[in-house]
Amino acid sequence: MDIKLGTPINQNALVDQVIDRITSALIHRELKPGDRLPTETELMTSLGVGRSSVREAVKVLQAMGIVEVHRGDGTYVATKASGSALNPMLYQLLIEPGTMKDIMELRRMFEPAFTVLAAQNATPEDIERIQQARLHFEDLVAQGKHTGDEDVRFHEAILQATRNPYVIRIGEVILKIFIESVSKSVRKVPHTAVEDHRKICDAILSKDEETIRNAVLESFRGWIDYQK
């Protein structure tokens, strides 16, 4: 496939600029999932860079899960997200952490919205997974073996039920940021978390948007109180 990625680029920050050109081609659908990238030589000629810059750019894109290198065949745009891929957004947020107020604002904005969407889009199988995650957490609390991870898995089950790949990918990053603070509150008030999960499940089953939002926002109270 003959893909034109633009005119030659300046020699500053060559690797980043090669990545930007390939990313731009994806955004503008000049490259699509499953497409084969131009060869190293073609990229070198098209972008006016050396072989090492092209190879380093491909390594970065491969680590991010954007491209897949098939030895002896070429480099292809990935057709699905890889669970082992690096997530630049997550690392950026870890390097530049926000305050508890920042996290609270993010949760208030995002979590009620994706829970409403989950109620609208969930299949019976999704509802079953949400309920199973709730019951598993409840059992662990009863045994005194609970952790913040199981609490987050309940919210991940809701996130998956949105059936929206953009919401899911962004949500997975956001939930990872909460794990430490959630673990703290779950250790102190596990039974409150159990009751919050029940209310959220009931609200999802009701499919009433206001009820869902209120249940999610109410669940934040224990989390906020026990961050000190």
C-alpha positions in Angstrom: 0.0 0.0 0.0 1.4 3.4 -1.0 0.8 5.7 2.0 2.0 9.3 1.8 3.0 10.6 5.3 4.0 14.0 4.2 7.1 16.0 3.2 10.5 15.5 4.8 10.8 16.7 8.3 13.4 18.8 10.2 16.3 17.0 11.9 15.2 18.1 15.4 13.7 15.4 17.6 13.5 13.0 14.7 12.1 10.0 16.5 9.3 12.0 18.0 8.5 13.6 14.7 8.4 10.3 12.9 6.0 9.0 15.6 3.9 12.2 15.1 3.6 11.7 11.4 2.5 8.0 11.7 0.1 9.0 14.5 -1.3 11.8 12.2 -1.8 9.2 9.5 -3.8 7.1 11.9 -5.9 10.1 13.0 -6.7 11.0 9.4 -7.4 7.4 8.5 -4.7 7.3 6.0 -3.6 4.3 8.0 -6.1 1.9 9.5 -6.0 -1.1 11.8 -4.4 -4.0 9.9 -2.7 -1.8 7.3 1.0 -2.6 6.6 3.3 0.4 7.2 5.7 1.5 4.4 9.1 -0.2 4.6 12.0 1.3 6.5 13.4 2.6 3.2 10.1 4.1 2.1 9.7 5.9 5.4 13.3 7.1 5.3 12.7 8.5 1.8 9.3 10.0 2.5 10.2 11.6 5.8 13.8 12.5 5.0 15.3 10.7 8.1 17.8 8.0 8.8 17.2 4.3 9.4 17.9 4.6 13.1 15.2 7.2 13.6 12.6 5.1 11.8 13.6 2.0 13.8 13.4 3.8 17.2 10.1 5.3 16.3 8.7 1.8 15.4 10.0 0.4 18.7 8.2 3.1 20.6 5.0 2.5 18.7 5.3 -1.2 19.2 5.8 -0.8 23.0 2.6 1.4 23.0 0.7 -1.4 21.2 0.0 0.8 18.2 2.0 -1.4 15.7 2.9 -5.0 15.5 6.2 -6.2 13.9 5.9 -9.4 11.9 9.4 -10.7 11.3 10.0 -11.3 7.6 6.7 -9.7 6.7 6.6 -6.1 7.8 5.1 -3.8 10.4 1.3 -3.5 10.7 -1.1 -1.2 12.5 -2.5 -3.2 15.4 -6.1 -4.4 15.1 -6.8 -4.4 18.8 -5.4 -3.0 22.0 -2.8 -5.1 23.7 -3.1 -5.7 27.5 0.7 -5.7 27.7 1.2 -2.3 25.9 2.6 0.7 27.7 0.0 3.3 28.4 1.5 6.8 28.0 -1.5 8.5 29.7 -1.1 6.5 32.8 2.6 7.2 33.1 2.1 10.9 32.5 -0.5 11.0 35.3 1.8 9.1 37.6 4.7 11.4 36.9 2.5 14.6 37.4 0.2 13.5 40.2 -2.7 15.7 41.1 -4.2 16.5 44.5 -7.0 14.7 46.2 -9.2 17.5 45.0 -8.2 16.9 41.4 -9.0 13.2 41.7 -12.3 13.9 43.4 -13.3 16.3 40.5 -12.3 13.7 38.0 -14.3 11.0 39.7 -17.4 13.2 40.0 -17.3 14.0 36.3 -16.4 10.6 34.9 -17.8 7.8 37.1 -21.5 8.7 37.3 -21.4 9.2 33.5 -19.9 5.9 32.7 -22.2 4.1 35.2 -25.3 5.7 33.5 -23.9 4.5 30.1 -23.4 1.0 31.4 -27.0 0.8 32.6 -28.1 1.9 29.1 -25.8 -0.5 27.1 -25.3 -3.5 29.4 -26.3 -7.0 28.2 -27.7 -9.6 30.6 -24.2 -11.1 30.7 -22.7 -7.7 31.7 -25.2 -7.4 34.5 -24.3 -10.9 35.7 -20.6 -10.0 35.7 -21.3 -6.8 37.7 -23.3 -8.8 40.2 -20.6 -11.5 40.5 -18.0 -8.9 41.1 -20.1 -7.4 43.8 -20.8 -10.7 45.5 -17.1 -11.7 45.3 -16.1 -8.5 47.0 -18.8 -9.0 49.7 -17.5 -12.6 50.3 -14.0 -11.3 50.8 -15.1 -8.6 53.2 -16.9 -11.3 55.2 -13.7 -13.3 55.4 -11.5 -10.3 56.1 -9.5 -10.8 52.9 -10.6 -7.8 50.9 -8.3 -5.3 49.2 -8.8 -2.2 47.1 -8.2 -4.4 44.0 -11.5 -6.2 44.4 -13.3 -2.9 44.9 -11.8 -1.6 41.7 -12.7 -4.8 39.8 -16.4 -4.1 40.6 -16.1 -0.7 38.9 -14.1 -2.2 36.0 -17.0 -4.6 35.4 -19.4 -1.6 35.2 -16.9 0.1 32.9 -16.8 -2.9 30.5 -20.6 -2.8 30.4 -20.5 0.6 28.7 -19.5 -1.3 25.5 -17.7 1.9 24.4 -14.0 1.3 23.6 -13.1 4.9 24.1 -14.7 5.1 27.5 -13.3 1.8 28.6 -9.7 2.6 27.7 -9.8 6.1 29.4 -11.7 4.6 32.3 -9.1 1.9 32.9 -6.4 4.5 33.3 -8.5 6.6 35.6 -9.4 3.6 37.8 -5.7 2.7 38.2 -5.1 6.1 39.7 -7.7 5.4 42.4 -6.4 2.0 43.6 -4.3 3.3 46.4 -6.9 5.7 47.8 -9.6 3.1 47.4 -7.5 0.6 49.3 -7.2 3.0 52.2 -11.0 3.5 52.6 -11.8 -0.1 52.0 -9.5 -1.2 54.8 -11.2 1.2 57.2 -14.9 0.9 56.2 -15.3 -2.3 54.1 -19.0 -2.8 55.0 -19.7 0.7 53.8 -18.2 -0.2 50.5 -20.3 -3.4 50.3 -23.5 -1.4 50.9 -22.4 1.2 48.3 -21.9 -1.6 45.7 -25.4 -2.9 46.4 -27.0 0.5 46.0 -25.1 1.0 42.7 -26.2 -2.4 41.4 -29.8 -1.6 42.3 -29.6 1.7 40.6 -28.1 0.2 37.4 -31.0 -2.3 37.3 -33.5 0.6 37.7 -31.9 2.3 34.7 -33.0 5.6 36.2 -30.3 8.1 35.4 -30.8 10.3 38.5 -30.9 7.3 40.8 -27.6 6.0 39.3 -25.9 9.3 39.6 -27.0 9.7 43.3 -25.9 6.2 44.2 -22.4 6.8 42.7 -22.0 10.2 44.2 -23.1 8.9 47.6 -20.5 6.2 47.4 -17.8 8.8 47.3 -18.5 10.0 50.9 -16.7 7.2 52.6 -13.9 7.3 50.2 -13.3 11.1 50.9 -13.7 10.8 54.7 -11.0 8.2 55.0 -8.2 9.7 52.9 -6.8 11.5 55.9 
